[in-house]
């Protein structure tokens, strides 16, 4: 037992021995910490300037819409210019934006429309960072280390997602929102320096027989060749090629469908649903809601670490089907639970499954999709998530008026159908 735990710990620590991975880990953590800071800073300074929650909604929308619209563009440019280059300049651009807003705020010159413009610019620049950070890892670690490396990055991301708003709130409480923008700028600037220091792995030249492979023939690890550059290699052509590449592969299509289903059954049920469950069904308050979200995050982190420590490579297709089924059982159980303890145990188990599968699902994508198209495929997945999330919130908001039962039942049915659909495809079942 001790040897097994030691081996698992050694596997998780292996990526951290690489200097470039340590820089990527620190840079991503600082960027996500900065995102949390920016959310608190934008929210607090908008409310302070206007006293209007509607104005806050406008500012957050100005940030979200450009991010959603430009993510495909960011993925296409990341594949063309390299993820490292795009992450570096995106970080420094966000640092400059946050510094400008902070200085304007401390000087008393900040207006509501300046905030709207800054939020839109921030969302636009962030759209170039997100696909790049998800696709850079294969150039930093070997394929054998993708799972533990993803585990370490995911855990750091979840910790940063919690600490960012918390620390940002403390900075605002003890100073003001303008100072939070300046601290935010420092986070992004140091992130850019970290990314600039990353040195991609040297890749051996492809053997001659591989270069002469027939178009469309499967490669090592089931990898499909990247699409040939379109005439003129225009941005629009690259976006179309990336979308076509994703939709023509049944395995990638399955991942996109599952991600959409999980997003739909997570965005609304885990926000509107948890709030309604805590207040109405469990007769609790904000503490109960916090415990539910904490159980979900804690379970996800534990599942991520367990997945990253395994040395075997499971069948990802079966793992994806198992996750959908696991979440279907969990959401069905949430429709029936009558006490806080049972609800927390259910949510903890659901989080564990999401964290465990997430390590292998992302590693499969990074291992099997060529680097020249990887960011575009990841961008497609992100855009689908951006589109599905608000639909889930609206649907769950409507269903929650009749209680959590119908909402969680609908989620369970969608996830169960998704799991059965995955099991019906042999190609997907045999994904490794």
C-alpha positions as CSV (number, residue, x, y, z in Angstrom):
1,X,0.0,0.0,0.0
2,X,2.8,2.4,0.9
3,X,4.6,1.6,-2.3
4,X,1.5,2.2,-4.3
5,X,0.9,5.6,-2.7
6,X,4.6,6.5,-3.2
7,X,4.4,5.6,-6.9
8,X,1.2,7.7,-7.2
9,X,2.9,10.7,-5.5
10,X,6.0,10.3,-7.6
11,X,3.9,10.3,-10.8
12,X,2.0,13.4,-9.8
13,X,5.3,15.2,-9.0
14,X,7.0,14.2,-12.2
15,X,5.8,17.2,-14.3
16,X,6.8,19.6,-11.6
17,X,10.4,18.6,-12.1
18,X,10.3,20.3,-15.5
19,X,11.2,24.1,-15.3
20,X,8.9,25.0,-18.2
21,X,6.0,23.2,-16.6
22,X,6.6,25.0,-13.4
23,X,6.5,28.3,-15.3
24,X,3.3,27.3,-17.0
25,X,1.7,26.2,-13.7
26,X,2.6,29.5,-12.1
27,X,1.6,31.6,-15.1
28,X,-1.8,29.9,-15.4
29,X,-2.5,30.1,-11.7
30,X,-1.7,33.9,-11.7
31,X,-3.9,34.4,-14.7
32,X,-6.9,32.7,-13.2
33,X,-6.2,34.5,-9.9
34,X,-6.3,37.7,-11.9
35,X,-9.6,36.7,-13.5
36,X,-11.1,36.3,-10.0
37,X,-9.7,39.7,-9.0
38,X,-11.1,41.4,-12.1
39,X,-14.6,40.0,-11.5
40,X,-14.7,41.4,-8.0
41,X,-13.1,44.7,-9.0
42,X,-15.5,45.3,-12.0
43,X,-18.5,44.4,-9.9
44,X,-17.6,46.5,-6.9
45,X,-16.5,49.6,-8.8
46,X,-19.5,49.5,-11.0
47,X,-21.9,49.3,-8.1
48,X,-19.9,52.1,-6.4
49,X,-20.1,54.4,-9.5
50,X,-23.7,53.7,-10.4
51,X,-25.5,52.0,-7.5
52,X,-27.3,50.0,-10.2
53,X,-27.4,46.2,-10.5
54,X,-28.6,46.7,-14.1
55,X,-25.4,48.7,-14.9
56,X,-23.4,45.8,-13.4
57,X,-25.2,43.4,-15.7
58,X,-24.2,45.6,-18.7
59,X,-20.6,45.6,-17.6
60,X,-20.4,41.8,-17.2
61,X,-22.2,41.3,-20.5
62,X,-19.7,43.6,-22.3
63,X,-17.0,41.3,-21.0
64,X,-18.7,38.0,-21.7
65,X,-20.0,38.6,-25.3
66,X,-16.6,39.5,-26.9
67,X,-15.0,36.5,-25.2
68,X,-17.7,34.2,-26.6
69,X,-17.6,35.7,-30.1
70,X,-13.8,35.8,-30.4
71,X,-12.8,32.4,-28.9
72,X,-12.8,30.7,-32.3
73,X,-10.6,33.5,-33.6
74,X,-8.3,33.0,-30.7
75,X,-8.1,29.3,-31.3
76,X,-7.2,29.8,-34.9
77,X,-4.5,32.4,-34.2
78,X,-3.1,30.2,-31.5
79,X,-2.6,27.3,-33.9
80,X,-0.9,29.7,-36.4
81,X,1.3,31.8,-34.1
82,X,1.9,29.3,-31.2
83,X,0.0,29.1,-27.9
84,X,3.0,30.5,-26.0
85,X,3.1,33.7,-28.1
86,X,-0.7,34.3,-27.8
87,X,-0.7,33.6,-24.0
88,X,2.3,36.0,-23.5
89,X,0.8,39.0,-25.4
90,X,-2.7,38.4,-24.1
91,X,-1.4,38.5,-20.5
92,X,0.5,41.7,-21.0
93,X,-2.4,43.3,-22.8
94,X,-4.7,42.4,-19.9
95,X,-2.1,43.8,-17.5
96,X,-2.0,47.1,-19.4
97,X,-5.8,47.3,-19.4
98,X,-6.1,46.6,-15.7
99,X,-3.4,49.1,-14.9
100,X,-5.1,51.8,-16.9
101,X,-8.5,51.2,-15.2
102,X,-6.8,51.2,-11.8
103,X,-5.0,54.4,-12.4
104,X,-8.1,56.1,-13.8
105,X,-10.0,54.9,-10.7
106,X,-7.4,56.2,-8.3
107,X,-7.4,59.6,-10.1
108,X,-11.2,59.9,-10.0
109,X,-11.5,59.9,-13.8
110,X,-13.3,56.6,-14.2
111,X,-16.8,56.6,-15.8
112,X,-19.4,53.9,-16.4
113,X,-18.8,53.8,-20.1
114,X,-15.1,53.6,-19.6
115,X,-15.7,50.6,-17.5
116,X,-17.9,49.1,-20.3
117,X,-15.1,49.6,-22.8
118,X,-12.5,48.2,-20.5
119,X,-14.7,45.1,-19.8
120,X,-15.2,44.6,-23.6
121,X,-11.5,44.9,-24.3
122,X,-10.7,42.5,-21.4
123,X,-13.1,39.9,-22.7
124,X,-11.8,40.2,-26.2
125,X,-8.1,39.8,-25.2
126,X,-9.1,37.0,-22.8
127,X,-10.6,35.1,-25.7
128,X,-7.1,34.7,-27.1
129,X,-5.7,33.4,-23.9
130,X,-8.1,30.6,-23.0
131,X,-7.8,28.3,-26.0
132,X,-4.0,28.7,-25.9
133,X,-3.7,27.8,-22.3
134,X,-5.6,24.5,-22.9
135,X,-3.5,23.6,-25.9
136,X,0.0,24.5,-24.9
137,X,0.6,21.5,-22.6
138,X,1.7,18.9,-25.2
139,X,4.6,21.2,-26.2
140,X,5.7,21.4,-22.6
141,X,5.6,17.8,-21.3
142,X,5.8,14.3,-23.0
143,X,2.6,12.4,-23.8
144,X,3.2,10.0,-20.9
145,X,3.0,13.0,-18.4
146,X,-0.1,14.6,-19.8
147,X,-2.5,13.1,-17.3
148,X,-0.5,14.1,-14.1
149,X,0.3,17.5,-15.6
150,X,-3.4,18.2,-16.4
151,X,-4.2,17.1,-12.8
152,X,-1.8,19.6,-11.3
153,X,-3.0,22.4,-13.6
154,X,-6.6,21.6,-12.9
155,X,-6.2,21.6,-9.1
156,X,-4.3,24.9,-9.3
157,X,-7.1,26.3,-11.5
158,X,-9.8,25.3,-8.9
159,X,-7.8,26.8,-6.0
160,X,-7.2,30.0,-8.0
161,X,-10.9,30.2,-8.8
162,X,-11.7,30.2,-5.1
163,X,-8.8,32.4,-3.9
164,X,-9.1,35.0,-6.7
165,X,-12.6,36.4,-5.7
166,X,-11.8,35.9,-1.9
167,X,-8.5,37.8,-2.0
168,X,-9.9,40.3,-4.4
169,X,-12.8,40.9,-2.0
170,X,-10.3,41.4,0.9
171,X,-8.2,43.9,-1.2
172,X,-11.4,45.9,-2.0
173,X,-12.5,45.8,1.7
174,X,-9.2,47.1,3.0
175,X,-8.5,49.6,0.2
176,X,-10.8,50.2,-2.8
177,X,-11.6,48.6,-6.1
178,X,-9.1,50.7,-8.0
179,X,-6.2,49.1,-6.0
180,X,-7.6,45.7,-6.8
181,X,-7.3,46.5,-10.5
182,X,-3.6,47.4,-10.0
183,X,-2.9,44.2,-8.1
184,X,-4.7,42.4,-10.9
185,X,-2.4,44.1,-13.4
186,X,0.6,42.7,-11.5
187,X,-0.8,39.2,-11.7
188,X,-1.2,39.3,-15.4
189,X,2.2,40.9,-16.0
190,X,4.0,38.2,-14.0
191,X,1.9,35.6,-15.9
192,X,3.3,37.0,-19.1
193,X,6.8,36.8,-17.8
194,X,6.3,33.2,-16.8
195,X,4.9,32.2,-20.2
196,X,7.8,34.0,-21.9
197,X,10.2,31.8,-20.1
198,X,8.6,28.5,-21.2
199,X,10.8,26.5,-23.6
200,X,8.9,24.1,-25.8
201,X,10.2,20.5,-26.0
202,X,12.4,19.6,-28.9
203,X,10.4,17.3,-31.2
204,X,12.2,14.8,-33.4
205,X,11.7,15.1,-37.1
206,X,9.0,12.9,-38.5
207,X,10.3,9.7,-40.2
208,X,10.1,9.7,-44.0
209,X,7.5,6.9,-44.0
210,X,5.2,8.9,-41.8
211,X,5.6,12.0,-44.0
212,X,4.4,9.9,-47.0
213,X,1.3,8.6,-45.3
214,X,-1.9,8.6,-47.2
215,X,-4.2,11.6,-46.4
216,X,-6.7,10.6,-43.7
217,X,-4.8,7.5,-42.6
218,X,-4.7,7.0,-38.8
219,X,-1.5,7.8,-37.1
220,X,0.1,6.9,-33.7
221,X,-2.3,6.8,-30.8
222,X,-5.2,7.1,-33.2
223,X,-4.2,10.7,-34.2
224,X,-5.8,12.0,-37.5
225,X,-3.6,14.2,-39.7
226,X,-4.2,17.9,-39.5
227,X,-6.3,19.5,-42.3
228,X,-4.2,20.8,-45.2
229,X,-3.8,24.6,-45.2
230,X,-6.5,26.3,-47.3
231,X,-5.7,28.5,-50.2
232,X,-4.4,31.8,-48.8
233,X,-4.6,30.4,-45.2
234,X,-7.1,33.1,-44.3
235,X,-8.5,33.3,-40.7
236,X,-12.0,32.4,-41.9
237,X,-10.6,29.3,-43.8
238,X,-8.6,28.2,-40.7
239,X,-11.8,28.5,-38.5
240,X,-13.8,26.5,-41.0
241,X,-11.1,23.8,-41.2
242,X,-10.9,23.5,-37.5
243,X,-14.7,23.2,-37.2
244,X,-14.8,20.6,-40.0
245,X,-11.9,18.6,-38.4
246,X,-13.8,18.5,-35.1
247,X,-17.2,17.5,-36.6
248,X,-15.9,14.9,-39.0
249,X,-14.3,12.7,-36.3
250,X,-17.0,10.7,-34.4
251,X,-14.8,10.6,-31.3
252,X,-14.4,14.4,-31.1
253,X,-18.1,14.8,-31.9
254,X,-18.8,12.6,-29.0
255,X,-16.6,14.7,-26.6
256,X,-18.3,17.9,-27.9
257,X,-21.8,16.4,-27.3
258,X,-20.9,15.1,-23.8
259,X,-19.3,18.4,-22.9
260,X,-22.5,20.2,-24.0
261,X,-24.7,17.9,-22.1
262,X,-22.6,18.1,-18.9
263,X,-22.5,21.9,-19.2
264,X,-26.3,22.1,-19.6
265,X,-26.8,19.8,-16.7
266,X,-24.2,21.7,-14.6
267,X,-24.6,25.4,-15.3
268,X,-28.2,25.7,-14.2
269,X,-28.6,22.8,-11.7
270,X,-25.3,23.7,-9.9
271,X,-26.3,27.4,-9.6
272,X,-30.0,27.9,-9.6
273,X,-30.5,24.3,-8.5
274,X,-28.1,24.3,-5.6
275,X,-29.5,27.6,-4.4
276,X,-33.1,26.3,-4.5
277,X,-32.1,23.0,-3.0
278,X,-30.4,24.7,-0.1
279,X,-33.1,27.2,0.7
280,X,-36.3,25.3,-0.1
281,X,-35.7,21.6,0.0
282,X,-33.1,21.4,2.8
283,X,-34.5,24.5,4.7
284,X,-31.0,25.9,5.0
285,X,-29.3,29.2,4.2
286,X,-26.2,30.5,2.5
287,X,-24.1,28.2,4.7
288,X,-25.8,25.2,3.2
289,X,-25.3,26.6,-0.3
290,X,-21.6,27.2,0.4
291,X,-21.3,23.6,1.7
292,X,-22.8,22.2,-1.5
293,X,-20.4,24.2,-3.7
294,X,-17.5,23.2,-1.5
295,X,-18.4,19.5,-1.7
296,X,-18.5,19.8,-5.5
297,X,-15.2,21.5,-5.7
298,X,-13.6,19.2,-3.1
299,X,-14.8,16.1,-4.9
300,X,-13.5,17.4,-8.2
301,X,-10.1,18.2,-6.8
302,X,-9.9,14.7,-5.2
303,X,-11.0,13.0,-8.4
304,X,-8.4,15.0,-10.4
305,X,-5.6,14.0,-8.1
306,X,-6.6,10.3,-8.1
307,X,-6.9,10.3,-11.9
308,X,-3.5,12.1,-12.4
309,X,-1.8,9.6,-10.1
310,X,-2.8,6.5,-12.1
311,X,-0.2,5.0,-14.4
312,X,-2.6,3.1,-16.6
313,X,-4.4,4.6,-19.6
314,X,-8.2,3.6,-19.4
315,X,-10.6,3.4,-22.3
316,X,-11.6,7.1,-22.4
317,X,-14.8,6.3,-24.3
318,X,-16.1,4.0,-21.6
319,X,-15.0,6.5,-19.0
320,X,-17.0,9.3,-20.7
321,X,-20.1,7.1,-20.8
322,X,-19.5,6.2,-17.1
323,X,-19.3,9.9,-16.2
324,X,-22.6,10.7,-17.9
325,X,-24.2,7.7,-16.2
326,X,-22.7,8.6,-12.8
327,X,-23.9,12.2,-13.1
328,X,-27.4,11.0,-14.1
329,X,-27.6,8.9,-11.0
330,X,-26.3,11.8,-8.9
331,X,-28.8,14.3,-10.3
332,X,-31.7,11.8,-9.9
333,X,-30.6,11.3,-6.3
334,X,-30.6,15.1,-5.7
335,X,-34.3,15.2,-6.7
336,X,-35.1,12.7,-3.9
337,X,-32.7,13.6,-1.0
338,X,-34.3,15.0,2.1
339,X,-31.4,16.0,4.3
340,X,-28.2,18.0,4.0
341,X,-25.8,15.1,4.7
342,X,-27.1,12.9,1.8
343,X,-27.0,15.9,-0.5
344,X,-23.4,16.7,0.3
345,X,-22.3,13.1,-0.1
346,X,-24.1,12.9,-3.5
347,X,-22.5,16.2,-4.7
348,X,-19.1,15.1,-3.5
349,X,-19.4,11.9,-5.5
350,X,-20.5,13.8,-8.6
351,X,-17.6,16.1,-8.3
352,X,-15.2,13.2,-7.9
353,X,-16.4,11.7,-11.2
354,X,-16.1,15.0,-13.0
355,X,-12.5,15.5,-11.8
356,X,-11.4,12.0,-12.5
357,X,-12.8,11.8,-16.0
358,X,-11.7,15.4,-16.8
359,X,-8.0,14.4,-16.5
360,X,-8.2,11.6,-19.1
361,X,-10.6,13.4,-21.4
362,X,-8.4,16.5,-21.8
363,X,-5.3,14.3,-22.0
364,X,-6.9,12.3,-24.8
365,X,-7.6,15.5,-26.8
366,X,-4.1,16.8,-26.3
367,X,-2.6,13.5,-27.2
368,X,-4.6,12.6,-30.3
369,X,-5.3,16.0,-32.0
370,X,-2.3,17.4,-34.0
371,X,-0.8,20.6,-32.5
372,X,-1.5,22.5,-35.7
373,X,-5.3,22.2,-35.1
374,X,-5.6,21.6,-31.4
375,X,-6.4,25.1,-30.3
376,X,-9.2,25.4,-32.9
377,X,-10.8,22.2,-31.7
378,X,-10.6,23.3,-28.1
379,X,-12.1,26.7,-29.1
380,X,-15.0,24.9,-30.7
381,X,-15.7,23.1,-27.4
382,X,-15.4,26.4,-25.5
383,X,-17.9,28.2,-27.8
384,X,-20.4,25.4,-27.4
385,X,-20.1,25.7,-23.6
386,X,-20.6,29.5,-23.9
387,X,-23.8,28.9,-25.9
388,X,-25.2,26.1,-23.7
389,X,-24.6,27.7,-20.3
390,X,-27.2,30.6,-20.5
391,X,-29.8,28.2,-22.0
392,X,-29.3,26.0,-19.0
393,X,-29.7,28.9,-16.6
394,X,-32.9,30.1,-18.3
395,X,-34.4,26.6,-18.4
396,X,-33.5,25.8,-14.8
397,X,-34.7,29.2,-13.6
398,X,-38.1,28.4,-15.2
399,X,-38.2,24.8,-13.8
400,X,-37.1,25.8,-10.3
401,X,-40.4,27.6,-9.8
402,X,-42.0,24.1,-9.4
403,X,-39.2,22.9,-7.1
404,X,-35.9,21.1,-7.8
405,X,-37.5,17.8,-8.7
406,X,-38.4,18.5,-12.3
407,X,-35.1,20.3,-12.9
408,X,-32.9,17.5,-11.6
409,X,-35.1,14.9,-13.3
410,X,-34.6,16.6,-16.7
411,X,-30.8,16.7,-16.1
412,X,-30.8,13.0,-15.2
413,X,-32.7,12.0,-18.4
414,X,-30.4,14.1,-20.6
415,X,-27.3,12.5,-19.0
416,X,-28.7,9.0,-19.2
417,X,-29.6,9.3,-22.9
418,X,-26.1,10.7,-23.5
419,X,-24.5,7.7,-21.7
420,X,-26.5,5.2,-23.8
421,X,-25.6,7.0,-27.0
422,X,-21.9,6.8,-26.2
423,X,-22.2,3.0,-25.5
424,X,-23.9,2.5,-28.8
425,X,-20.8,3.6,-30.8
426,X,-18.0,1.0,-31.0
427,X,-15.6,3.6,-32.3
428,X,-16.2,5.8,-29.2
429,X,-16.2,2.8,-26.8
430,X,-12.7,1.8,-27.9
431,X,-11.1,5.3,-27.4
432,X,-8.0,5.2,-25.3
